[in-house]
Amino acid sequence: MMNRSTLYLSTALIIGTALPSHAQFDGFVLYNNQNQSTSYLIDEDGQIAHTWSLPSNANYAMALKPDGNIVRGAVNQGNVLNGAAVGGKVQEFTPSGELVWEFVYSSSSYVTHHDLCLMPNGHVLLTAWAVQTNAALQALGYTGTQAKWPTRIIEVEQNGTGGQIVWEWNMLDRFIQYVDPNKPNYMPIADHPERMNINVVTSGGGGGPGGGGDWFHVNGIDYNAELDQIAFSSRFLSEIFIIDHSTTTAEAAGHTGGNSGMGGDFLYRWGKPANYGTPGTQTIAGAVHDVRWIKAGRPNAGYLQFVNNVGGPGNSTTIDAVDPEREGYLYPRVAGMAYGPASNDWRHSCLANSAGQSASDRMPDGNTFVALSDAYMYEVDDQGTVVWQYNASPQKAFRYTCDDPGIIALLGENPCGLTTGIAANDSHGAVQLYPNPANGIVTLGGLARKEVESVVLMDATGREVMDAGQSMQLDVSDLAPGIHIVRVRLLTGELFVERLVVEH
C-alpha cells in the first residue's frame, strides 16, 4: 500500500482526499511507474482499489479495457534499440494478472516506445522508432551525418495469444527537401506543410540534422473514431499532428486516398510554424506531451488537449486545448499562413511544473485531471479549485469515471456508490432496458419521463454516441455491436448506470 502524506503548495492539502467543491472527483486513476512491474488503480480517497503484480516492467503506457483487463506497454528484455520510454512489446492481462496475449515489436531496426492507444475495435495503436542509415537519409536530401530513427505508427490486432500488424504509417514517407534538386521530393518547404522537411531543426538530438537517433521524440497518441483520424505529439518538434487512419497501409505511404484524399500526409499541425517554413507565433515553446481529443459529452468536446510543458508565463507548465477549424475530414489553412488558431482556445495553468511526460484529461463534470511527472497528480474543478490530490508522480496516468465499463467490470456494478440499477427511493423501481441484448429500439422502464433529466448512451471506450435527452426509447440499429453503457440522470441528481449489449 502507498502512504498518504501532506504536500505543501500555497496551502497545505491532504493527499488522496476529495476536497469540498461544487464538483467532486468521480472515479479512479490507473498508472504504472516507468520500469516497474506493478500497476495501480486508486480511488477518490487515495486507497488502492486494485493492483496488477506482473512479471515484467512497464514503460508506463496503459489502458483499461471494457472487460476489466488492462493493455500496457512493456519493456522487452534484450532490446537492441534503447531510449526514453522504450518498450518493445504490448501485453494484455486479466484482473488476476493472467497474460491474455502479447506482441513483441523489437529488433535492431525497430522498437516501440512511449505511448499506446486502445481503439474501440480492441486494436492497439503504438508509436515506434524505425532505423534509417545515414546513407539512406542522405540519398533523400538529408544533410546530417548520423543514422536516425524516424517515427512509425503501427496498429496491432490480437491474434490468439499473439498479435499482428494490420496498419502502418511512417514518417519516412513524408520527407521533402529543398537543398538538392537532383534528389527526391525537392520542393519548397513552405508550400507543403502536409509534408516534413527532412532537415527540420529540432530541439533534441543535437538541435538539428545530426545528434541522437530519437529524431522527433513522439510521445503521445490518440484516436478519434468519429473522424477515423490519429493525433500524435512530438517533443523535439514542439508540435501536435493529425493524420488520416481511414487509409490502407499502401495509401498511408502515399499522398492520396482515405477520407481526406491525402493519404498519409499531415492533415493538421500546430505549435511551431517555422517547422514548415511559415511565419507565425510558436505557440508550443518547447516540450509537448499527451495530445488527446476531448471526448464527446465533456466541456470543449472535440478540442485537441495536450501538456504544454513550458507554455505558460515564466516557462510554466500548462494544459492547453485548441479547436482547429475543420471542414469534413480536412483542416483548412490560408496559403502562406500558419495553421490556426493563433493561440490556445482553453488553458489550465498547472499547480506545479514538469519537464517530462505528464498527462491530462477533461472530465464530464468539467473537472480537469492532471498528472505531472516527477511532481504529483491532482484534479481541479472548472473554477480551478482543487478537489483531489495524490502524491504519486508517475510519468503518465489515466483517469476513469465510476460508470466506465472497465471499472464496472473490474470492481462490480456499484464501484463508487452510484445508484446502479436500483432505485434510490421508493417512488419508482429499478431502471430496466428491454430488449437487452438489442438491435433496434430499446425502451427504458422503471422510471417516469418527468423524473428524467438526461439519457446518454456511451460506447465501450466511454465515448458518447447518443444524447437521447429525456427520451425513454433508444434506436441502436446504427450502432456498432458490443457493450454499451446507458447513463440516466434524474432531476434529483441521482445517476443510474446500466449495461446494454448491442448485437446485429
N, C-alpha and C positions, 0 to 999 in steps of 0.2 A: 504494500500500500504506500501511496505517496503521502508525504507530510504536507499539511497545510500550514501556511505561515502568514505573516503580515508583510505586505510590500508598501513602502512609503513613497508616495508621489508628492503632490502638493498637500494631500491629506492622507492619513492612514486608512487603508481599505483592507477588509478581511478577504483573503484569497479564497476562491471557491465558494463564496456565499452570494446568493442573489440579493442585491441591494434594492431598497424601495425605489420605485419609479412607476410611471404610468404604463410602461411596457416592461415586461419581465423576460428573463432568459427562459426559453421554452425548448427543452430537449437535451442534446448530448453533443460531445465533441470527441472525434476519433483522431488518434495520432500515433505515430511510431517514431521515436527519436532515430536520427540517422545512425546507421551501423549498429543498431540494437535489435534484439530479436523479439521483444515483447511489444505488442500493440495494446493500446488502452482506449476504452470508451468511458468517459467520465460524465457525470450528471450535473445538474444545476447546483448541487451542494458540494461539488468537487470530489465526490465519492466515486470510486471506480465501480462502474456498473457491469463491466465485462473486460476480460483480458484474453489475449491470444498469446500463449507462450510457444514460439515457433522455432524450428530447428536451424534457421539461418537468419542473418541480419537483413534488415530492410534498408533501402536508400531513402525512405520516408514517404514516398508517394503511395497512396492507397485510397480505396473507396469501399463503401458498404453497399452490397447488392440487395435487391428487394427481398431475397430469400434469407437474409441474415448472414450470408457468407461475406468474407472480405476478399478483395483483389488487391494485391500490393506489388510494388516493385521491389525486387530482392537483389542483394549483392551476390553475383555469381562467383564462386570460388575459381580462381585461375584466370580471371580476366586478363587479357593481353593489353588492352587499352584501359587506361585509368585516368580519372579526372574528377572534377567536382560532381558529387551526387551520382557517381557511376552505379549502374545496376547490373544489367546483363540478363535478367530474366524477370518474368511476370508469373505470379502464382495466385491460386485461389484456395482459400481454406474455409472449412466449416466452422461454426461457433466453437466446436470442441477441439479445433486445431488439426483436423484431418485434411491432408492435401487432396484437393479435387483434381487439379491439373496444373501444369506449369509449362512454360515455353522459354527456352534459352535462346537469347539472341546476342551472342558474344563470340568474336573471333579476332584475328589480327586486323581485320578490315572494317569491323563494325561492332557497336555495343550500344545498348540502351542506357539512358541516363535521365536524371531529374524526374519528370512528371509522367503521369498516365491519366487517361480519361476513360471512364466506363460509359459505353454507349447504350442507348435503350434496347438494342438487339442483343446485348450481352457481350459484344465485341469490345476490345480494349485498344485505344489509341496510345501509342508510345513514341517518345522522342528518342532519337538515336544519333550517334556520330557515324559517319561513313568516310573512311580514309581515302584521300586522293594524294598521289605523289606530287612533288613539286613539278616534275617534268610534265605530268598530265595537265596540271593547272596552268603552267606557263604556255602550253600549247593553246590554251583558251584565252591568252592575253593577260594572265596574272603576272604581276611584276615582283612578287615576293620570292623568297629563296628557300622556303621550307614547305614540307608537306602540311596539309591542312585537313580538318575533319568537318566537311560541310554537313549541315543538318539533314536528317532523314526522318520522315514520319511514317510509321507502319501501323496498319490495323490488323489485329490478331484475333482470330476466331478459335474458340475451343475445339479441339479435335480429339475426342476421347480423353485420355489423361495428358495429352499434349496440346499443341496449338499449331495454327498455320496462318501465314500471312495472306490476306485477301485483298489488300490495297496498299499502295505505297506512293509517297511523294518525296522528291529530292530537291534540295536547294541547288544542286549541281546543274539541274535543267533550267535554272532561272538566270544564269550568269550572262551578263553582257560586258563589253569593254569598249573603251574609246581611246586606246593607245596605239593600236596596230591594225591598220586596215587590211592586212594580209591574214589576220587571224579571225576565227569565227565570231559571229554576233557583234560585229563592230557597228555601234550605233550611239548617238548622243544620249547620255545618261538621263538628262532632264526630260527627254521626250518619251522615256519608257519607265515610269515609276512602277509598272507592273512587273519589272524585272529587277535583278540585283546586280549592282556594279561589283564586278569581281575584285576591284581594287578599292572598295569602300574602306574608309578609315574607321576602325572600331576602337572601343575604349579598353579592350583587353587583348591579350595575346600579342603584346608589343605595340598596340596602338595603330595598327595598320597592316599592310602586307608584311608577312614575317611573323615572329612571335610564336606562341604556343599552338598546339593542334586544335584546341577547342576554339573554333573560329568565331562563332556567333553566340555561344552560351545560351541556347534556347532552354528555357526553364519552366514554362507553364504551357498547358494545352487544354483547350475546351472544345466542346462540340455543340452546335445548335441544330437540333433535329428538325425544327420547322424550316430552316433555310438550307439544311444539309451542307453546312459550312463549318470550318475549323478555324479557331483563333489560336495564336501562339505568341509568346513574349520572348524577346531577345535582350538579354542584359547588355551584351557588348555592342549592340546596335542602338540601344535606347529606343526601341520601337516595339509596337504590337502590330500583328498582321492578321489578315483574314484570307483564307484560300477556299476553293470550291472542293467539296468532298463528293459531289454527285458524279464526278468523272470516273472513268475506268483508270486503271493504273497507266495504260498507254496514253490516255488523254491527259493525265496528270503530268506526264513527262513532256507534253507539248503545250500549245498555246491556243487550242480550240477545243470545244466540247464541254459537256456539263451544262447545268442550268444557266451558268453565267455566259457560256460560249467562249470562255477564256482559258479553258484547260486548267493547267496548274499554276497559272500566273497569279500574282497578288491581286486580290480584289480591292483591298484596302490596307493602308498602313498609316501609322500615326505615331508621332513622337519626335522625329528628327528629320525634317525636310532635306537637310544637307546630304543625307544618305542617297537621295535620288536627284541631286544636283539642282534643287529648287530652293529659292529664298523663302524664309519664313521662320517663325519663332520655334526654337527647340523646346517643346513642351514636356519632354521627359529628359531631365538634365543629366541623368546617369543611369544607374541600375534600375531595372523594372522587372517585376515578377508577377506570377499568378494571374494572368489575364483570364477573365471569365465573362460570359454573358449573364446578366442578372435575370433570374428565372421569371417566367410569366406569373402574374398574381402578386408580385412584390413591387415595392416602390422603385421607380426607374426601370421597370422591366424592359429588357431588350438592350439596355446600355451595356457597353463593354467596361468592366471594372477591373482595376489592377492595382498592385502595390507600386507606388512611385517613391522609391527609396530615398531620394534626395530632392523631391519635387517641391517641398514647401519652403517657407522663409528660413534662411539660415541652413539650408540643406537638410531640413527636417523631413521625416517620412510622412507621406500622406497616402490615403486610399482615394484614388481618383476614378471617375467614370466619365465616359464620353458617349454621346448619342450620334453616331455617324448618319449623315444623310444617306438614304437608301432608296433606290428605285428598282423594285423587284428583287433580283439577285445581285444587282450592281450598286456601286457606291460612286456617284458622280463627282467629278472634280473639274474645275476650270483649268484649262491648259496653262501651264506655266506657274500655277499656284499650288500651294501645299494642300493636302487633304485636310478637310475640316473635321471638327470645329477648331477655331483658333486657340481655344483653351479648354480646360476640362469643364464639363457641364455640371458636375457634382463633386464635392470633395469632403472627406473627413480627415482632419488633422490628427494624426496618431498621438497617443499619450506618451509614447517614447519613440526612439529611433532605432532602425535596424538597417544594416547594410546588406543583409543576407536574404535568403529565400522569402520567408514570410508568406502570409495568405490572408484572405478576407472573404466575407460573404455578406450579402444583404438578406435579411430575414423577412418573412411575411408580415410581421408586426411593425416593420420599419426600423428595427434594430440593425446595427452594423457589428458584425463579428470580426475581430482582428487577432491574428496570431503573429506576433513579432518574434522572428528568430533571434535567439540569444537574449530575449527580454522576458516576455510573458504573454499570456492570452487574455483577452477581455472582450466585453460586449457593451455597447452604448446604445441608448435609445435615440430617437430622431431629434432630441434636444441636446444630445451629447452627454447625457447623464449616464454614469457607469452603472450597469445593472448586474455585472458579473465580472469577476477576475479570477485567474488561476496562475500559480507561479511556475508551471512548467513552460519551457521555452523551446518546443520542437521547431524544426526548420519549416514545417508546414502542418496545418491541422484542418480538419474537415467537420463542418457543422451540420447536424441533422436535427430536425424538429421531432416532437413527440409522435406526430402522426405519419412519419416517414415509414414506408412499407418495410424497409430493412430493420428499423428499430422495433417495430411491432413483431416482426418475425423472430427477432433475436430475444426480445425481453417479454413478449406476451402482449395481449390485447390492450392492456391498460398501463403502459410503461411510465406515464407521468401523472397518473391520477385523473386522466381525461375521462369524461363521460363517454364511454365507448360501447355503443350498442346497448346501453342500459339507461333507463330514464333517471334523471336527476331528481325528479319529484313524482308525485302520484298523479299528476294531471294528464299524463299520457304514457303509453307503453314504449317499448324499445323501438329504435329505428329498424325498419325492415326493407330489404331490397328484393324485389321479385319481378321476373325470374332472376336467379343467380346460380349458375352462370347464365349469361345472356348474349344475344347477338342482334337485338333490336331495341325495342322500347323497354326501359326499366322503370318501375314505379316505386316511389318511396312511400312506405306505410309506417304507421305508429305515431305520426305527427300530424298536426293540423297546419295547413298552409299559413294561417295567420300567426303561427308561432315562429315561422322560419324567417331568418334574416338573409341567409345566403346558402346556396348549394354549389359546391365546386367539385369537379372531377379531376384527379391528377393521375398521370401515368406512373409506372414503377420507379422512375427516376425522381419523382417529386415535381415534375413539370406540369403546370396547369394546362389541361387540354380542353376543358369546358367550364364556362361560368354560366350556370343554369338560373341564376337569380334566385327567385323564390319558387321556381317550378318544382312540381312533385313528380315529374317524368323526365327521363334522360334518354335521348336517342343515341345509342352506342354503335349503331350499324356501321359507321365510317371509321371507328377506332381500330387500332392495331390489336390483335389478340394478346392476352396476357393479363396479369394482375393490375388492377386499378384501385384507387382509393377515392371513396366518396366522403367528402367532408361537409357536414351540415352544421351551421352555426345558427343558434336560436337568438331571438331578440333579447333574451335574458343574458346572453353572453355564453351560455352553455355550448359545448362543442361535442358533436358526435362524429365518430370515425368508423366507417365500415369498408371492408374489402369487397370488391366486385371483380369477378372473373369474366372477361370478355372473350368469347370464342366464336369462330366462324367456320 
